[in-house]
Amino acid sequence: MNIISFKVLNYKQTRDMSLSLSKKKIETKRLWRPINLQNHLKKFQTYKIVNAPKLYQSSLCVPSDDNISNSDVDKISNYIKKFHETIDNN
């Protein structure tokens, strides 16, 4: 899977996009919750981690494969663009 990070989407919007793509039979995944945000490991953080929480909130793993066709890539891209446009228009 490849990761797409959206500068203007928050956690809920990214989750909604994932659900929308799922309804179209496009498998996506959320990024792993950063270790420094897991309660039982917070006490071990020894330096300031800035980017991990931002990426966790606004990123999505999208399909990628050696055998993925250009038409599948176009279809996935278009769904993401359309969803993003609906967010921009609200």
mmCIF file as gemmi writes it, N, C-alpha and C atoms, coordinates in Angstrom:
data_model
loop_
_atom_site.group_PDB
_atom_site.id
_atom_site.type_symbol
_atom_site.label_atom_id
_atom_site.label_alt_id
_atom_site.label_comp_id
_atom_site.label_asym_id
_atom_site.label_entity_id
_atom_site.label_seq_id
_atom_site.pdbx_PDB_ins_code
_atom_site.Cartn_x
_atom_site.Cartn_y
_atom_site.Cartn_z
_atom_site.occupancy
_atom_site.B_iso_or_equiv
_atom_site.pdbx_formal_charge
_atom_site.auth_seq_id
_atom_site.auth_asym_id
_atom_site.pdbx_PDB_model_num
ATOM 1 N N . MET Axp A 1 ? 0.829 -1.179 0 1 0 ? 1 A 1
ATOM 2 C CA . MET Axp A 1 ? 0 0 0 1 0 ? 1 A 1
ATOM 3 C C . MET Axp A 1 ? 0.878 1.249 0 1 0 ? 1 A 1
ATOM 4 N N . ASN Axp A 2 ? 0.403 2.253 -0.687 1 0 ? 2 A 1
ATOM 5 C CA . ASN Axp A 2 ? 1.029 3.572 -0.662 1 0 ? 2 A 1
ATOM 6 C C . ASN Axp A 2 ? 0.26 4.461 0.297 1 0 ? 2 A 1
ATOM 7 N N . ILE Axp A 3 ? 0.921 5.466 0.801 1 0 ? 3 A 1
ATOM 8 C CA . ILE Axp A 3 ? 0.293 6.379 1.753 1 0 ? 3 A 1
ATOM 9 C C . ILE Axp A 3 ? 0.069 7.725 1.097 1 0 ? 3 A 1
ATOM 10 N N . ILE Axp A 4 ? -1.155 8.238 1.266 1 0 ? 4 A 1
ATOM 11 C CA . ILE Axp A 4 ? -1.494 9.585 0.811 1 0 ? 4 A 1
ATOM 12 C C . ILE Axp A 4 ? -1.771 10.412 2.058 1 0 ? 4 A 1
ATOM 13 N N . SER Axp A 5 ? -1.153 11.569 2.127 1 0 ? 5 A 1
ATOM 14 C CA . SER Axp A 5 ? -1.391 12.481 3.242 1 0 ? 5 A 1
ATOM 15 C C . SER Axp A 5 ? -2.122 13.707 2.712 1 0 ? 5 A 1
ATOM 16 N N . PHE Axp A 6 ? -3.225 14.059 3.356 1 0 ? 6 A 1
ATOM 17 C CA . PHE Axp A 6 ? -4.053 15.187 2.931 1 0 ? 6 A 1
ATOM 18 C C . PHE Axp A 6 ? -3.818 16.362 3.864 1 0 ? 6 A 1
ATOM 19 N N . LYS Axp A 7 ? -3.412 17.469 3.308 1 0 ? 7 A 1
ATOM 20 C CA . LYS Axp A 7 ? -3.102 18.637 4.136 1 0 ? 7 A 1
ATOM 21 C C . LYS Axp A 7 ? -4.336 19.252 4.779 1 0 ? 7 A 1
ATOM 22 N N . VAL Axp A 8 ? -5.495 19.142 4.124 1 0 ? 8 A 1
ATOM 23 C CA . VAL Axp A 8 ? -6.677 19.848 4.628 1 0 ? 8 A 1
ATOM 24 C C . VAL Axp A 8 ? -7.713 18.937 5.285 1 0 ? 8 A 1
ATOM 25 N N . LEU Axp A 9 ? -7.47 17.633 5.339 1 0 ? 9 A 1
ATOM 26 C CA . LEU Axp A 9 ? -8.446 16.733 5.94 1 0 ? 9 A 1
ATOM 27 C C . LEU Axp A 9 ? -8.055 16.39 7.372 1 0 ? 9 A 1
ATOM 28 N N . ASN Axp A 10 ? -9.067 16.274 8.219 1 0 ? 10 A 1
ATOM 29 C CA . ASN Axp A 10 ? -8.822 15.866 9.598 1 0 ? 10 A 1
ATOM 30 C C . ASN Axp A 10 ? -9.106 14.364 9.741 1 0 ? 10 A 1
ATOM 31 N N . TYR Axp A 11 ? -9.004 13.861 10.946 1 0 ? 11 A 1
ATOM 32 C CA . TYR Axp A 11 ? -9.169 12.419 11.186 1 0 ? 11 A 1
ATOM 33 C C . TYR Axp A 11 ? -10.536 11.919 10.723 1 0 ? 11 A 1
ATOM 34 N N . LYS Axp A 12 ? -11.595 12.618 11.096 1 0 ? 12 A 1
ATOM 35 C CA . LYS Axp A 12 ? -12.948 12.18 10.738 1 0 ? 12 A 1
ATOM 36 C C . LYS Axp A 12 ? -13.138 12.187 9.226 1 0 ? 12 A 1
ATOM 37 N N . GLN Axp A 13 ? -12.685 13.211 8.553 1 0 ? 13 A 1
ATOM 38 C CA . GLN Axp A 13 ? -12.838 13.291 7.1 1 0 ? 13 A 1
ATOM 39 C C . GLN Axp A 13 ? -12.043 12.19 6.399 1 0 ? 13 A 1
ATOM 40 N N . THR Axp A 14 ? -10.861 11.907 6.901 1 0 ? 14 A 1
ATOM 41 C CA . THR Axp A 14 ? -10.053 10.84 6.311 1 0 ? 14 A 1
ATOM 42 C C . THR Axp A 14 ? -10.719 9.49 6.552 1 0 ? 14 A 1
ATOM 43 N N . ARG Axp A 15 ? -11.284 9.294 7.744 1 0 ? 15 A 1
ATOM 44 C CA . ARG Axp A 15 ? -12.014 8.061 8.034 1 0 ? 15 A 1
ATOM 45 C C . ARG Axp A 15 ? -13.242 7.935 7.137 1 0 ? 15 A 1
ATOM 46 N N . ASP Axp A 16 ? -13.956 9.036 6.94 1 0 ? 16 A 1
ATOM 47 C CA . ASP Axp A 16 ? -15.125 9.024 6.058 1 0 ? 16 A 1
ATOM 48 C C . ASP Axp A 16 ? -14.734 8.682 4.62 1 0 ? 16 A 1
ATOM 49 N N . MET Axp A 17 ? -13.593 9.185 4.185 1 0 ? 17 A 1
ATOM 50 C CA . MET Axp A 17 ? -13.119 8.857 2.84 1 0 ? 17 A 1
ATOM 51 C C . MET Axp A 17 ? -12.831 7.363 2.746 1 0 ? 17 A 1
ATOM 52 N N . SER Axp A 18 ? -12.208 6.812 3.753 1 0 ? 18 A 1
ATOM 53 C CA . SER Axp A 18 ? -11.912 5.39 3.766 1 0 ? 18 A 1
ATOM 54 C C . SER Axp A 18 ? -13.199 4.562 3.684 1 0 ? 18 A 1
ATOM 55 N N . LEU Axp A 19 ? -14.214 4.959 4.437 1 0 ? 19 A 1
ATOM 56 C CA . LEU Axp A 19 ? -15.504 4.26 4.401 1 0 ? 19 A 1
ATOM 57 C C . LEU Axp A 19 ? -16.171 4.391 3.034 1 0 ? 19 A 1
ATOM 58 N N . SER Axp A 20 ? -16.084 5.555 2.449 1 0 ? 20 A 1
ATOM 59 C CA . SER Axp A 20 ? -16.649 5.785 1.124 1 0 ? 20 A 1
ATOM 60 C C . SER Axp A 20 ? -15.971 4.913 0.071 1 0 ? 20 A 1
ATOM 61 N N . LEU Axp A 21 ? -14.657 4.835 0.125 1 0 ? 21 A 1
ATOM 62 C CA . LEU Axp A 21 ? -13.923 3.996 -0.822 1 0 ? 21 A 1
ATOM 63 C C . LEU Axp A 21 ? -14.228 2.52 -0.588 1 0 ? 21 A 1
ATOM 64 N N . SER Axp A 22 ? -14.414 2.143 0.65 1 0 ? 22 A 1
ATOM 65 C CA . SER Axp A 22 ? -14.752 0.763 0.975 1 0 ? 22 A 1
ATOM 66 C C . SER Axp A 22 ? -16.074 0.348 0.329 1 0 ? 22 A 1
ATOM 67 N N . LYS Axp A 23 ? -17.023 1.245 0.306 1 0 ? 23 A 1
ATOM 68 C CA . LYS Axp A 23 ? -18.315 0.964 -0.331 1 0 ? 23 A 1
ATOM 69 C C . LYS Axp A 23 ? -18.161 0.744 -1.832 1 0 ? 23 A 1
ATOM 70 N N . LYS Axp A 24 ? -17.09 1.259 -2.392 1 0 ? 24 A 1
ATOM 71 C CA . LYS Axp A 24 ? -16.808 1.082 -3.814 1 0 ? 24 A 1
ATOM 72 C C . LYS Axp A 24 ? -15.833 -0.072 -4.04 1 0 ? 24 A 1
ATOM 73 N N . LYS Axp A 25 ? -15.671 -0.886 -3.01 1 0 ? 25 A 1
ATOM 74 C CA . LYS Axp A 25 ? -14.794 -2.063 -3.054 1 0 ? 25 A 1
ATOM 75 C C . LYS Axp A 25 ? -13.319 -1.71 -3.232 1 0 ? 25 A 1
ATOM 76 N N . ILE Axp A 26 ? -12.919 -0.575 -2.677 1 0 ? 26 A 1
ATOM 77 C CA . ILE Axp A 26 ? -11.516 -0.161 -2.693 1 0 ? 26 A 1
ATOM 78 C C . ILE Axp A 26 ? -11.016 -0.238 -1.256 1 0 ? 26 A 1
ATOM 79 N N . GLU Axp A 27 ? -10.083 -1.151 -1.026 1 0 ? 27 A 1
ATOM 80 C CA . GLU Axp A 27 ? -9.568 -1.36 0.32 1 0 ? 27 A 1
ATOM 81 C C . GLU Axp A 27 ? -8.539 -0.287 0.677 1 0 ? 27 A 1
ATOM 82 N N . THR Axp A 28 ? -8.773 0.386 1.77 1 0 ? 28 A 1
ATOM 83 C CA . THR Axp A 28 ? -7.817 1.351 2.31 1 0 ? 28 A 1
ATOM 84 C C . THR Axp A 28 ? -7.597 1.019 3.78 1 0 ? 28 A 1
ATOM 85 N N . LYS Axp A 29 ? -6.564 1.587 4.328 1 0 ? 29 A 1
ATOM 86 C CA . LYS Axp A 29 ? -6.292 1.371 5.75 1 0 ? 29 A 1
ATOM 87 C C . LYS Axp A 29 ? -5.812 2.662 6.364 1 0 ? 29 A 1
ATOM 88 N N . ARG Axp A 30 ? -6.101 2.813 7.622 1 0 ? 30 A 1
ATOM 89 C CA . ARG Axp A 30 ? -5.569 3.934 8.395 1 0 ? 30 A 1
ATOM 90 C C . ARG Axp A 30 ? -4.121 3.619 8.735 1 0 ? 30 A 1
ATOM 91 N N . LEU Axp A 31 ? -3.351 4.652 8.993 1 0 ? 31 A 1
ATOM 92 C CA . LEU Axp A 31 ? -1.996 4.429 9.463 1 0 ? 31 A 1
ATOM 93 C C . LEU Axp A 31 ? -2.047 3.869 10.879 1 0 ? 31 A 1
ATOM 94 N N . TRP Axp A 32 ? -0.985 3.188 11.274 1 0 ? 32 A 1
ATOM 95 C CA . TRP Axp A 32 ? -0.887 2.715 12.645 1 0 ? 32 A 1
ATOM 96 C C . TRP Axp A 32 ? -0.876 3.91 13.588 1 0 ? 32 A 1
ATOM 97 N N . ARG Axp A 33 ? -1.505 3.739 14.718 1 0 ? 33 A 1
ATOM 98 C CA . ARG Axp A 33 ? -1.481 4.798 15.735 1 0 ? 33 A 1
ATOM 99 C C . ARG Axp A 33 ? -0.039 4.964 16.197 1 0 ? 33 A 1
ATOM 100 N N . PRO Axp A 34 ? 0.481 6.186 16.164 1 0 ? 34 A 1
ATOM 101 C CA . PRO Axp A 34 ? 1.87 6.392 16.565 1 0 ? 34 A 1
ATOM 102 C C . PRO Axp A 34 ? 2.136 5.902 17.987 1 0 ? 34 A 1
ATOM 103 N N . ILE Axp A 35 ? 3.281 5.319 18.17 1 0 ? 35 A 1
ATOM 104 C CA . ILE Axp A 35 ? 3.636 4.752 19.471 1 0 ? 35 A 1
ATOM 105 C C . ILE Axp A 35 ? 3.588 5.812 20.569 1 0 ? 35 A 1
ATOM 106 N N . ASN Axp A 36 ? 4.018 7.022 20.24 1 0 ? 36 A 1
ATOM 107 C CA . ASN Axp A 36 ? 4.042 8.057 21.276 1 0 ? 36 A 1
ATOM 108 C C . ASN Axp A 36 ? 2.642 8.496 21.711 1 0 ? 36 A 1
ATOM 109 N N . LEU Axp A 37 ? 1.597 8.08 20.986 1 0 ? 37 A 1
ATOM 110 C CA . LEU Axp A 37 ? 0.215 8.407 21.369 1 0 ? 37 A 1
ATOM 111 C C . LEU Axp A 37 ? -0.452 7.276 22.145 1 0 ? 37 A 1
ATOM 112 N N . GLN Axp A 38 ? 0.19 6.139 22.248 1 0 ? 38 A 1
ATOM 113 C CA . GLN Axp A 38 ? -0.38 5.017 22.984 1 0 ? 38 A 1
ATOM 114 C C . GLN Axp A 38 ? -0.116 5.215 24.477 1 0 ? 38 A 1
ATOM 115 N N . ASN Axp A 39 ? -1.191 5.198 25.229 1 0 ? 39 A 1
ATOM 116 C CA . ASN Axp A 39 ? -1.116 5.55 26.654 1 0 ? 39 A 1
ATOM 117 C C . ASN Axp A 39 ? -0.033 4.799 27.425 1 0 ? 39 A 1
ATOM 118 N N . HIS Axp A 40 ? 0.075 3.525 27.203 1 0 ? 40 A 1
ATOM 119 C CA . HIS Axp A 40 ? 1.026 2.739 28.004 1 0 ? 40 A 1
ATOM 120 C C . HIS Axp A 40 ? 2.485 3.01 27.608 1 0 ? 40 A 1
ATOM 121 N N . LEU Axp A 41 ? 2.724 3.746 26.528 1 0 ? 41 A 1
ATOM 122 C CA . LEU Axp A 41 ? 4.095 4.037 26.095 1 0 ? 41 A 1
ATOM 123 C C . LEU Axp A 41 ? 4.469 5.516 26.178 1 0 ? 41 A 1
ATOM 124 N N . LYS Axp A 42 ? 3.528 6.371 26.561 1 0 ? 42 A 1
ATOM 125 C CA . LYS Axp A 42 ? 3.802 7.809 26.606 1 0 ? 42 A 1
ATOM 126 C C . LYS Axp A 42 ? 4.973 8.159 27.527 1 0 ? 42 A 1
ATOM 127 N N . LYS Axp A 43 ? 5.13 7.438 28.577 1 0 ? 43 A 1
ATOM 128 C CA . LYS Axp A 43 ? 6.188 7.766 29.532 1 0 ? 43 A 1
ATOM 129 C C . LYS Axp A 43 ? 7.592 7.518 28.975 1 0 ? 43 A 1
ATOM 130 N N . PHE Axp A 44 ? 7.681 6.79 27.857 1 0 ? 44 A 1
ATOM 131 C CA . PHE Axp A 44 ? 8.985 6.482 27.272 1 0 ? 44 A 1
ATOM 132 C C . PHE Axp A 44 ? 9.434 7.488 26.214 1 0 ? 44 A 1
ATOM 133 N N . GLN Axp A 45 ? 8.568 8.403 25.853 1 0 ? 45 A 1
ATOM 134 C CA . GLN Axp A 45 ? 8.94 9.392 24.838 1 0 ? 45 A 1
ATOM 135 C C . GLN Axp A 45 ? 10.065 10.277 25.387 1 0 ? 45 A 1
ATOM 136 N N . THR Axp A 46 ? 11.173 10.325 24.678 1 0 ? 46 A 1
ATOM 137 C CA . THR Axp A 46 ? 12.324 11.089 25.15 1 0 ? 46 A 1
ATOM 138 C C . THR Axp A 46 ? 12.628 12.302 24.278 1 0 ? 46 A 1
ATOM 139 N N . TYR Axp A 47 ? 11.884 12.483 23.215 1 0 ? 47 A 1
ATOM 140 C CA . TYR Axp A 47 ? 12.073 13.636 22.344 1 0 ? 47 A 1
ATOM 141 C C . TYR Axp A 47 ? 10.726 14.034 21.77 1 0 ? 47 A 1
ATOM 142 N N . LYS Axp A 48 ? 10.644 15.236 21.28 1 0 ? 48 A 1
ATOM 143 C CA . LYS Axp A 48 ? 9.37 15.757 20.773 1 0 ? 48 A 1
ATOM 144 C C . LYS Axp A 48 ? 9.089 15.176 19.384 1 0 ? 48 A 1
ATOM 145 N N . ILE Axp A 49 ? 7.973 14.491 19.257 1 0 ? 49 A 1
ATOM 146 C CA . ILE Axp A 49 ? 7.556 13.904 17.983 1 0 ? 49 A 1
ATOM 147 C C . ILE Axp A 49 ? 6.44 14.782 17.43 1 0 ? 49 A 1
ATOM 148 N N . VAL Axp A 50 ? 6.711 15.459 16.319 1 0 ? 50 A 1
ATOM 149 C CA . VAL Axp A 50 ? 5.772 16.441 15.789 1 0 ? 50 A 1
ATOM 150 C C . VAL Axp A 50 ? 4.965 15.895 14.61 1 0 ? 50 A 1
ATOM 151 N N . ASN Axp A 51 ? 5.609 15.252 13.663 1 0 ? 51 A 1
ATOM 152 C CA . ASN Axp A 51 ? 4.941 14.872 12.428 1 0 ? 51 A 1
ATOM 153 C C . ASN Axp A 51 ? 4.064 13.631 12.528 1 0 ? 51 A 1
ATOM 154 N N . ALA Axp A 52 ? 4.405 12.698 13.397 1 0 ? 52 A 1
ATOM 155 C CA . ALA Axp A 52 ? 3.645 11.455 13.484 1 0 ? 52 A 1
ATOM 156 C C . ALA Axp A 52 ? 2.159 11.685 13.775 1 0 ? 52 A 1
ATOM 157 N N . PRO Axp A 53 ? 1.795 12.511 14.758 1 0 ? 53 A 1
ATOM 158 C CA . PRO Axp A 53 ? 0.368 12.741 15.009 1 0 ? 53 A 1
ATOM 159 C C . PRO Axp A 53 ? -0.342 13.398 13.818 1 0 ? 53 A 1
ATOM 160 N N . LYS Axp A 54 ? 0.335 14.313 13.142 1 0 ? 54 A 1
ATOM 161 C CA . LYS Axp A 54 ? -0.271 14.972 11.969 1 0 ? 54 A 1
ATOM 162 C C . LYS Axp A 54 ? -0.532 13.945 10.875 1 0 ? 54 A 1
ATOM 163 N N . LEU Axp A 55 ? 0.447 13.088 10.614 1 0 ? 55 A 1
ATOM 164 C CA . LEU Axp A 55 ? 0.277 12.073 9.57 1 0 ? 55 A 1
ATOM 165 C C . LEU Axp A 55 ? -0.81 11.074 9.944 1 0 ? 55 A 1
ATOM 166 N N . TYR Axp A 56 ? -0.875 10.706 11.206 1 0 ? 56 A 1
ATOM 167 C CA . TYR Axp A 56 ? -1.902 9.77 11.666 1 0 ? 56 A 1
ATOM 168 C C . TYR Axp A 56 ? -3.298 10.347 11.442 1 0 ? 56 A 1
ATOM 169 N N . GLN Axp A 57 ? -3.468 11.63 11.684 1 0 ? 57 A 1
ATOM 170 C CA . GLN Axp A 57 ? -4.769 12.289 11.553 1 0 ? 57 A 1
ATOM 171 C C . GLN Axp A 57 ? -5.226 12.427 10.103 1 0 ? 57 A 1
ATOM 172 N N . SER Axp A 58 ? -4.284 12.575 9.178 1 0 ? 58 A 1
ATOM 173 C CA . SER Axp A 58 ? -4.675 12.995 7.831 1 0 ? 58 A 1
ATOM 174 C C . SER Axp A 58 ? -4.141 12.108 6.712 1 0 ? 58 A 1
ATOM 175 N N . SER Axp A 59 ? -3.771 10.862 7.02 1 0 ? 59 A 1
ATOM 176 C CA . SER Axp A 59 ? -3.207 9.994 5.984 1 0 ? 59 A 1
ATOM 177 C C . SER Axp A 59 ? -4.013 8.721 5.838 1 0 ? 59 A 1
ATOM 178 N N . LEU Axp A 60 ? -3.877 8.147 4.654 1 0 ? 60 A 1
ATOM 179 C CA . LEU Axp A 60 ? -4.615 6.945 4.313 1 0 ? 60 A 1
ATOM 180 C C . LEU Axp A 60 ? -3.731 6.068 3.436 1 0 ? 60 A 1
ATOM 181 N N . CYS Axp A 61 ? -3.719 4.776 3.697 1 0 ? 61 A 1
ATOM 182 C CA . CYS Axp A 61 ? -3.011 3.829 2.837 1 0 ? 61 A 1
ATOM 183 C C . CYS Axp A 61 ? -3.964 3.417 1.717 1 0 ? 61 A 1
ATOM 184 N N . VAL Axp A 62 ? -3.502 3.524 0.492 1 0 ? 62 A 1
ATOM 185 C CA . VAL Axp A 62 ? -4.322 3.178 -0.678 1 0 ? 62 A 1
ATOM 186 C C . VAL Axp A 62 ? -3.672 2.018 -1.417 1 0 ? 62 A 1
ATOM 187 N N . PRO Axp A 63 ? -4.459 1.296 -2.218 1 0 ? 63 A 1
ATOM 188 C CA . PRO Axp A 63 ? -3.927 0.116 -2.892 1 0 ? 63 A 1
ATOM 189 C C . PRO Axp A 63 ? -2.758 0.428 -3.821 1 0 ? 63 A 1
ATOM 190 N N . SER Axp A 64 ? -1.823 -0.489 -3.826 1 0 ? 64 A 1
ATOM 191 C CA . SER Axp A 64 ? -0.725 -0.457 -4.785 1 0 ? 64 A 1
ATOM 192 C C . SER Axp A 64 ? -0.246 -1.895 -4.956 1 0 ? 64 A 1
ATOM 193 N N . ASP Axp A 65 ? 0.12 -2.228 -6.146 1 0 ? 65 A 1
ATOM 194 C CA . ASP Axp A 65 ? 0.521 -3.583 -6.441 1 0 ? 65 A 1
ATOM 195 C C . ASP Axp A 65 ? 1.262 -3.567 -7.77 1 0 ? 65 A 1
ATOM 196 N N . ASP Axp A 66 ? 2.101 -4.537 -7.982 1 0 ? 66 A 1
ATOM 197 C CA . ASP Axp A 66 ? 2.786 -4.64 -9.274 1 0 ? 66 A 1
ATOM 198 C C . ASP Axp A 66 ? 1.804 -4.826 -10.417 1 0 ? 66 A 1
ATOM 199 N N . ASN Axp A 67 ? 0.674 -5.455 -10.121 1 0 ? 67 A 1
ATOM 200 C CA . ASN Axp A 67 ? -0.292 -5.775 -11.168 1 0 ? 67 A 1
ATOM 201 C C . ASN Axp A 67 ? -1.469 -4.811 -11.252 1 0 ? 67 A 1
ATOM 202 N N . ILE Axp A 68 ? -1.442 -3.734 -10.506 1 0 ? 68 A 1
ATOM 203 C CA . ILE Axp A 68 ? -2.566 -2.793 -10.561 1 0 ? 68 A 1
ATOM 204 C C . ILE Axp A 68 ? -2.563 -2.105 -11.927 1 0 ? 68 A 1
ATOM 205 N N . SER Axp A 69 ? -3.719 -2.02 -12.51 1 0 ? 69 A 1
ATOM 206 C CA . SER Axp A 69 ? -3.807 -1.436 -13.855 1 0 ? 69 A 1
ATOM 207 C C . SER Axp A 69 ? -3.904 0.084 -13.785 1 0 ? 69 A 1
ATOM 208 N N . ASN Axp A 70 ? -3.569 0.719 -14.876 1 0 ? 70 A 1
ATOM 209 C CA . ASN Axp A 70 ? -3.688 2.178 -14.953 1 0 ? 70 A 1
ATOM 210 C C . ASN Axp A 70 ? -5.134 2.613 -14.766 1 0 ? 70 A 1
ATOM 211 N N . SER Axp A 71 ? -6.054 1.825 -15.275 1 0 ? 71 A 1
ATOM 212 C CA . SER Axp A 71 ? -7.471 2.19 -15.115 1 0 ? 71 A 1
ATOM 213 C C . SER Axp A 71 ? -7.898 2.103 -13.648 1 0 ? 71 A 1
ATOM 214 N N . ASP Axp A 72 ? -7.355 1.137 -12.899 1 0 ? 72 A 1
ATOM 215 C CA . ASP Axp A 72 ? -7.657 1.059 -11.465 1 0 ? 72 A 1
ATOM 216 C C . ASP Axp A 72 ? -7.071 2.253 -10.718 1 0 ? 72 A 1
ATOM 217 N N . VAL Axp A 73 ? -5.866 2.638 -11.077 1 0 ? 73 A 1
ATOM 218 C CA . VAL Axp A 73 ? -5.239 3.804 -10.451 1 0 ? 73 A 1
ATOM 219 C C . VAL Axp A 73 ? -6.066 5.048 -10.75 1 0 ? 73 A 1
ATOM 220 N N . ASP Axp A 74 ? -6.515 5.186 -12.001 1 0 ? 74 A 1
ATOM 221 C CA . ASP Axp A 74 ? -7.351 6.33 -12.379 1 0 ? 74 A 1
ATOM 222 C C . ASP Axp A 74 ? -8.664 6.33 -11.609 1 0 ? 74 A 1
ATOM 223 N N . LYS Axp A 75 ? -9.267 5.149 -11.485 1 0 ? 75 A 1
ATOM 224 C CA . LYS Axp A 75 ? -10.547 5.041 -10.772 1 0 ? 75 A 1
ATOM 225 C C . LYS Axp A 75 ? -10.387 5.454 -9.309 1 0 ? 75 A 1
ATOM 226 N N . ILE Axp A 76 ? -9.372 4.934 -8.653 1 0 ? 76 A 1
ATOM 227 C CA . ILE Axp A 76 ? -9.114 5.265 -7.249 1 0 ? 76 A 1
ATOM 228 C C . ILE Axp A 76 ? -8.834 6.756 -7.104 1 0 ? 76 A 1
ATOM 229 N N . SER Axp A 77 ? -8 7.285 -7.983 1 0 ? 77 A 1
ATOM 230 C CA . SER Axp A 77 ? -7.664 8.715 -7.942 1 0 ? 77 A 1
ATOM 231 C C . SER Axp A 77 ? -8.899 9.578 -8.114 1 0 ? 77 A 1
ATOM 232 N N . ASN Axp A 78 ? -9.757 9.195 -9.046 1 0 ? 78 A 1
ATOM 233 C CA . ASN Axp A 78 ? -10.97 9.983 -9.295 1 0 ? 78 A 1
ATOM 234 C C . ASN Axp A 78 ? -11.918 9.95 -8.104 1 0 ? 78 A 1
ATOM 235 N N . TYR Axp A 79 ? -12.059 8.797 -7.457 1 0 ? 79 A 1
ATOM 236 C CA . TYR Axp A 79 ? -12.9 8.72 -6.257 1 0 ? 79 A 1
ATOM 237 C C . TYR Axp A 79 ? -12.359 9.624 -5.157 1 0 ? 79 A 1
ATOM 238 N N . ILE Axp A 80 ? -11.049 9.602 -4.995 1 0 ? 80 A 1
ATOM 239 C CA . ILE Axp A 80 ? -10.433 10.449 -3.962 1 0 ? 80 A 1
ATOM 240 C C . ILE Axp A 80 ? -10.634 11.923 -4.299 1 0 ? 80 A 1
ATOM 241 N N . LYS Axp A 81 ? -10.434 12.291 -5.553 1 0 ? 81 A 1
ATOM 242 C CA . LYS Axp A 81 ? -10.639 13.685 -5.978 1 0 ? 81 A 1
ATOM 243 C C . LYS Axp A 81 ? -12.073 14.129 -5.746 1 0 ? 81 A 1
ATOM 244 N N . LYS Axp A 82 ? -13.042 13.283 -6.124 1 0 ? 82 A 1
ATOM 245 C CA . LYS Axp A 82 ? -14.457 13.629 -5.938 1 0 ? 82 A 1
ATOM 246 C C . LYS Axp A 82 ? -14.792 13.807 -4.467 1 0 ? 82 A 1
ATOM 247 N N . PHE Axp A 83 ? -14.293 12.907 -3.635 1 0 ? 83 A 1
ATOM 248 C CA . PHE Axp A 83 ? -14.547 13.033 -2.198 1 0 ? 83 A 1
ATOM 249 C C . PHE Axp A 83 ? -13.939 14.322 -1.676 1 0 ? 83 A 1
ATOM 250 N N . HIS Axp A 84 ? -12.723 14.6 -2.078 1 0 ? 84 A 1
ATOM 251 C CA . HIS Axp A 84 ? -12.018 15.8 -1.627 1 0 ? 84 A 1
ATOM 252 C C . HIS Axp A 84 ? -12.78 17.046 -2.074 1 0 ? 84 A 1
ATOM 253 N N . GLU Axp A 85 ? -13.339 17.041 -3.27 1 0 ? 85 A 1
ATOM 254 C CA . GLU Axp A 85 ? -14.118 18.179 -3.769 1 0 ? 85 A 1
ATOM 255 C C . GLU Axp A 85 ? -15.38 18.392 -2.939 1 0 ? 85 A 1
ATOM 256 N N . THR Axp A 86 ? -16.006 17.32 -2.482 1 0 ? 86 A 1
ATOM 257 C CA . THR Axp A 86 ? -17.203 17.481 -1.658 1 0 ? 86 A 1
ATOM 258 C C . THR Axp A 86 ? -16.847 18.129 -0.329 1 0 ? 86 A 1
ATOM 259 N N . ILE Axp A 87 ? -15.663 17.814 0.198 1 0 ? 87 A 1
ATOM 260 C CA . ILE Axp A 87 ? -15.199 18.449 1.438 1 0 ? 87 A 1
ATOM 261 C C . ILE Axp A 87 ? -14.942 19.928 1.192 1 0 ? 87 A 1
ATOM 262 N N . ASP Axp A 88 ? -14.295 20.248 0.068 1 0 ? 88 A 1
ATOM 263 C CA . ASP Axp A 88 ? -13.98 21.645 -0.263 1 0 ? 88 A 1
ATOM 264 C C . ASP Axp A 88 ? -15.246 22.48 -0.455 1 0 ? 88 A 1
ATOM 265 N N . ASN Axp A 89 ? -16.306 21.876 -0.957 1 0 ? 89 A 1
ATOM 266 C CA . ASN Axp A 89 ? -17.541 22.609 -1.241 1 0 ? 89 A 1
ATOM 267 C C . ASN Axp A 89 ? -18.429 22.78 -0.028 1 0 ? 89 A 1
ATOM 268 N N . ASN Axp A 90 ? -18.086 22.134 1.066 1 0 ? 90 A 1
ATOM 269 C CA . ASN Axp A 90 ? -18.912 22.264 2.292 1 0 ? 90 A 1
ATOM 270 C C . ASN Axp A 90 ? -18.379 23.278 3.225 1 0 ? 90 A 1
